[in-house]
Amino acid sequence: MYSRLKQTRRYFQVILGEVILGSVGVLFIWDAFPQLFPARAHEILASFPLAMIALAYIVYQCARRPACLELIKAIMLAVAFLFWAANQLLPNYRQATLFNDIAIALFVLDVFLVMVGWPATWPDESFADTFAESDSKRKT
């Protein structure tokens, strides 16, 4: 029964991913043929995949049950996507530029933390991470 639940969760993840990728495809259709869409469609089409991938990533991380610091980092990345989505959805809103700047800061911080190896965790095989020998243990 456990493997059946695991398979069901996998199907859900794949379907959710396909919906999100499909929404990106619709965004590109808007780029090619904007006259086919109503006014303000771009704002919704641009914000939807960003918000959905943020939520999907949090669900994925919760299912993985990462360490506390990893979960905090995942939430930070999801929040960056949500601020970016808010900027796309409300471009004429007074705080849109602030939303964009917060998203940029969180994305930059996330990449910086990856570069410095924080939090120190085992590689995640689902992202094709590999083990690397530390510099101190390498033979020269």
C-alpha positions as CSV (number, residue, x, y, z in Angstrom):
1,M,0.0,0.0,0.0
2,Y,2.9,2.4,0.8
3,S,4.3,2.1,-2.7
4,R,0.8,2.8,-4.1
5,L,0.6,6.0,-2.1
6,K,4.1,6.9,-3.3
7,Q,3.1,6.2,-6.9
8,T,0.0,8.4,-6.5
9,R,2.1,11.2,-5.1
10,R,4.4,10.9,-8.0
11,Y,1.5,11.1,-10.5
12,F,0.3,14.2,-8.7
13,Q,3.8,15.8,-9.0
14,V,4.0,14.9,-12.7
15,I,0.5,16.3,-13.4
16,L,1.2,19.5,-11.4
17,G,4.5,19.9,-13.3
18,E,2.8,19.4,-16.6
19,V,0.2,22.0,-15.8
20,I,2.9,24.5,-14.8
21,L,4.9,23.8,-17.9
22,G,1.8,24.1,-20.0
23,S,1.1,27.5,-18.5
24,V,4.6,28.5,-19.6
25,G,3.7,27.3,-23.1
26,V,0.6,29.5,-23.1
27,L,2.8,32.4,-22.0
28,F,4.9,31.9,-25.1
29,I,1.8,31.7,-27.3
30,W,0.8,35.1,-25.8
31,D,4.3,36.4,-26.9
32,A,3.7,35.2,-30.5
33,F,0.0,36.2,-30.7
34,P,-1.0,38.7,-28.1
35,Q,-4.1,39.7,-30.0
36,L,-5.6,36.3,-29.2
37,F,-5.8,37.2,-25.5
38,P,-7.8,39.7,-23.5
39,A,-6.2,42.8,-22.0
40,R,-4.1,42.1,-18.9
41,A,-3.8,38.4,-19.8
42,H,0.0,38.6,-19.8
43,E,0.0,39.6,-16.1
44,I,-1.9,36.5,-15.2
45,L,-0.1,34.3,-17.6
46,A,3.3,35.4,-16.3
47,S,2.4,35.3,-12.6
48,F,0.6,31.9,-12.6
49,P,3.6,29.6,-13.3
50,L,5.8,31.5,-10.9
51,A,3.3,31.2,-8.0
52,M,2.5,27.6,-8.8
53,I,6.1,26.5,-8.9
54,A,6.7,28.2,-5.6
55,L,3.8,26.2,-4.1
56,A,4.8,23.0,-5.8
57,Y,8.4,23.4,-4.5
58,I,7.2,23.8,-0.9
59,V,4.9,20.7,-1.2
60,Y,7.9,18.8,-2.7
61,Q,10.2,19.9,0.1
62,C,7.6,19.0,2.8
63,A,7.3,15.5,1.3
64,R,11.1,15.1,1.3
65,R,11.1,16.1,5.0
66,P,14.4,18.0,4.8
67,A,16.4,19.3,7.8
68,C,15.1,22.5,9.3
69,L,17.7,24.8,7.7
70,E,17.0,23.2,4.3
71,L,13.3,23.8,4.7
72,I,14.0,27.4,5.7
73,K,16.1,27.9,2.5
74,A,13.4,26.2,0.4
75,I,10.8,28.6,1.9
76,M,13.0,31.5,1.1
77,L,13.3,30.4,-2.5
78,A,9.5,29.9,-2.8
79,V,8.9,33.4,-1.3
80,A,11.3,34.8,-4.0
81,F,9.1,33.2,-6.7
82,L,6.0,34.6,-5.0
83,F,7.4,38.2,-4.9
84,W,8.3,37.8,-8.6
85,A,4.8,36.6,-9.3
86,A,3.3,39.5,-7.4
87,N,5.5,41.9,-9.5
88,Q,4.2,40.3,-12.7
89,L,0.6,40.3,-11.6
90,L,0.6,43.9,-10.4
91,P,3.1,45.8,-12.6
92,N,1.3,49.1,-12.0
93,Y,1.0,48.7,-8.3
94,R,3.1,51.2,-6.3
95,Q,5.1,48.5,-4.6
96,A,5.7,46.4,-7.8
97,T,9.3,47.6,-8.0
98,L,9.9,46.7,-4.3
99,F,8.4,43.2,-4.9
100,N,10.8,42.8,-7.8
101,D,13.8,43.9,-5.7
102,I,12.9,41.6,-2.9
103,A,12.7,38.7,-5.4
104,I,16.1,39.6,-6.8
105,A,17.6,39.8,-3.3
106,L,16.2,36.4,-2.3
107,F,17.4,34.8,-5.6
108,V,20.9,36.2,-5.2
109,L,21.0,35.1,-1.5
110,D,19.8,31.6,-2.5
111,V,22.6,31.2,-5.1
112,F,25.2,32.7,-2.7
113,L,24.2,30.1,-0.1
114,V,24.5,27.3,-2.6
115,M,27.9,28.6,-3.6
116,V,29.2,28.7,0.0
117,G,27.5,25.3,0.8
118,W,24.9,26.4,3.4
119,P,23.3,24.6,4.9
120,A,25.8,21.7,4.8
121,T,23.8,18.7,3.7
122,W,24.1,15.5,1.8
123,P,23.6,16.0,-2.0
124,D,20.1,15.5,-3.3
125,E,20.1,12.8,-5.9
126,S,16.8,14.1,-7.3
127,F,18.7,17.2,-8.5
128,A,21.7,15.1,-9.8
129,D,24.0,16.5,-7.1
130,T,27.2,14.6,-6.8
131,F,29.6,14.0,-4.0
132,A,32.9,15.9,-4.3
133,E,36.0,15.1,-2.3
134,S,37.0,18.0,-0.1
135,D,40.1,19.9,-0.9
136,S,41.8,18.8,2.2
137,K,41.3,15.1,1.4
138,R,42.4,15.3,-2.3
139,K,45.7,13.8,-3.2
140,T,48.0,16.0,-5.1
